[in-house]
Amino acid sequence: MNDTVLQDLYRVVLDRKTNPQEGSYTCYLFEKGTDKILKKVGEECAETIIAAKNGEQGDTVGEISDLIYHLMVLMAHQNIPLDAVLGELEQRSHKIGNLKTFHQVDHNT
Ligand SMILES: N=c1c2ncn([C@@H]3O[C@H](COP(=O)(O)OP(=O)(O)OP(=O)(O)O)[C@@H](O)[C@H]3O)c2ncn1[C@@H]1O[C@H](COP(=O)(O)O)[C@@H](O)[C@H]1O
């Protein structure tokens, strides 16, 4: 799998915002605006929960993918760069990584 898939998808979503295209679902969401986008995020989140509770991994993967796509539409709508989220996650992984190392050292002494 291509490891730039999230960046590539976000680029397409941003492009739909600046270059509206006939028949584009992403453009339809941007046209509808904030409330519609938030409603879709909520729906996809609920559908993810239901699929996970049902234990069907394939369905859950599909719903998580729908959720990520709709979150990206929300991010683009609110001018949040993908790097802001990736950077936040990266920073957390460093903090938590440091914390783990600290606890391991503490535990062993
Ligand atoms: N990843 C996605 C993606 N995931 C889900 N969806 C759409 O999200 C919708 C969710 O389905 P629902 O049944 O919940 O909603 P609906 O009844 O179709 O629509 P609503 O009236 O509820 O909004 C479907 O129409 C899916 O096609 C997506 N649409 C687009 N993309 C990506 O965005 C790119 C650009 O797509 P367009 O904007 O359509 O050109 C595509 O190449 C894909 O990479």
The ligand as an SDF file (V2000), in Angstrom:
LIG
                    3D

 44 47  0  0  0  0  0  0  0  0999 V2000
  -13.1880    8.4360    0.0410 N   0  0  0  0  0  0  0  0  0  0  0  0
  -14.2180    8.8920   -0.4600 C   0  0  0  0  0  0  0  0  0  0  0  0
  -15.5150    8.5430    0.0710 C   0  0  0  0  0  0  0  0  0  0  0  0
  -15.8860    7.7450    1.0940 N   0  0  0  0  0  0  0  0  0  0  0  0
  -17.2240    7.7890    1.1160 C   0  0  0  0  0  0  0  0  0  0  0  0
  -17.7070    8.5870    0.1410 N   0  0  0  0  0  0  0  0  0  0  0  0
  -19.0850    8.8790   -0.2050 C   0  0  0  0  0  0  0  0  0  0  0  0
  -19.7850    9.1260    0.9830 O   0  0  0  0  0  0  0  0  0  0  0  0
  -21.1650    8.8250    0.7800 C   0  0  0  0  0  0  0  0  0  0  0  0
  -21.6470    8.1990    2.0410 C   0  0  0  0  0  0  0  0  0  0  0  0
  -22.7180    7.3940    1.7640 O   0  0  0  0  0  0  0  0  0  0  0  0
  -24.0670    7.5580    2.5530 P   0  0  0  0  0  0  0  0  0  0  0  0
  -24.9530    6.4370    2.1120 O   0  0  0  0  0  0  0  0  0  0  0  0
  -23.7920    7.7090    4.0180 O   0  0  0  0  0  0  0  0  0  0  0  0
  -24.6050    8.9580    2.0550 O   0  0  0  0  0  0  0  0  0  0  0  0
  -25.4980    9.2790    0.7850 P   0  0  0  0  0  0  0  0  0  0  0  0
  -26.8800    8.7690    1.0400 O   0  0  0  0  0  0  0  0  0  0  0  0
  -24.8310    8.8260   -0.4890 O   0  0  0  0  0  0  0  0  0  0  0  0
  -25.4490   10.8690    0.8120 O   0  0  0  0  0  0  0  0  0  0  0  0
  -26.0920   11.8840    1.8600 P   0  0  0  0  0  0  0  0  0  0  0  0
  -27.2630   12.4990    1.1790 O   0  0  0  0  0  0  0  0  0  0  0  0
  -26.3960   11.1600    3.1370 O   0  0  0  0  0  0  0  0  0  0  0  0
  -25.0030   12.8880    2.0480 O   0  0  0  0  0  0  0  0  0  0  0  0
  -21.2590    7.9450   -0.4800 C   0  0  0  0  0  0  0  0  0  0  0  0
  -21.8740    8.6750   -1.5090 O   0  0  0  0  0  0  0  0  0  0  0  0
  -19.7970    7.6720   -0.8110 C   0  0  0  0  0  0  0  0  0  0  0  0
  -19.5730    7.6500   -2.2130 O   0  0  0  0  0  0  0  0  0  0  0  0
  -16.6760    9.0890   -0.5330 C   0  0  0  0  0  0  0  0  0  0  0  0
  -16.6010    9.9480   -1.5900 N   0  0  0  0  0  0  0  0  0  0  0  0
  -15.3800   10.2790   -2.0670 C   0  0  0  0  0  0  0  0  0  0  0  0
  -14.2170    9.7630   -1.5460 N   0  0  0  0  0  0  0  0  0  0  0  0
  -12.9020   10.1610   -2.1020 C   0  0  0  0  0  0  0  0  0  0  0  0
  -12.9810   11.4590   -2.6320 O   0  0  0  0  0  0  0  0  0  0  0  0
  -12.5260   11.4550   -3.9770 C   0  0  0  0  0  0  0  0  0  0  0  0
  -13.2970   12.4740   -4.7620 C   0  0  0  0  0  0  0  0  0  0  0  0
  -14.6370   12.0700   -4.8410 O   0  0  0  0  0  0  0  0  0  0  0  0
  -15.6960   13.0250   -5.5700 P   0  0  0  0  0  0  0  0  0  0  0  0
  -15.7560   14.2690   -4.7800 O   0  0  0  0  0  0  0  0  0  0  0  0
  -17.0110   12.2580   -5.5020 O   0  0  0  0  0  0  0  0  0  0  0  0
  -15.2210   13.2300   -6.9530 O   0  0  0  0  0  0  0  0  0  0  0  0
  -12.7430   10.0250   -4.4780 C   0  0  0  0  0  0  0  0  0  0  0  0
  -11.8590    9.7170   -5.5120 O   0  0  0  0  0  0  0  0  0  0  0  0
  -12.4430    9.2260   -3.2360 C   0  0  0  0  0  0  0  0  0  0  0  0
  -11.0310    9.0690   -3.1480 O   0  0  0  0  0  0  0  0  0  0  0  0
  1  2  2  0
  2  3  1  0
  2 31  1  0
  3  4  1  0
  3 28  2  0
  4  5  2  0
  5  6  1  0
  6  7  1  0
  6 28  1  0
  7  8  1  0
  7 26  1  0
  8  9  1  0
  9 10  1  0
  9 24  1  0
 10 11  1  0
 11 12  1  0
 12 13  2  0
 12 14  1  0
 12 15  1  0
 15 16  1  0
 16 17  2  0
 16 18  1  0
 16 19  1  0
 19 20  1  0
 20 21  2  0
 20 22  1  0
 20 23  1  0
 24 25  1  0
 24 26  1  0
 26 27  1  0
 28 29  1  0
 29 30  2  0
 30 31  1  0
 31 32  1  0
 32 33  1  0
 32 43  1  0
 33 34  1  0
 34 35  1  0
 34 41  1  0
 35 36  1  0
 36 37  1  0
 37 38  2  0
 37 39  1  0
 37 40  1  0
 41 42  1  0
 41 43  1  0
 43 44  1  0
M  END
$$$$
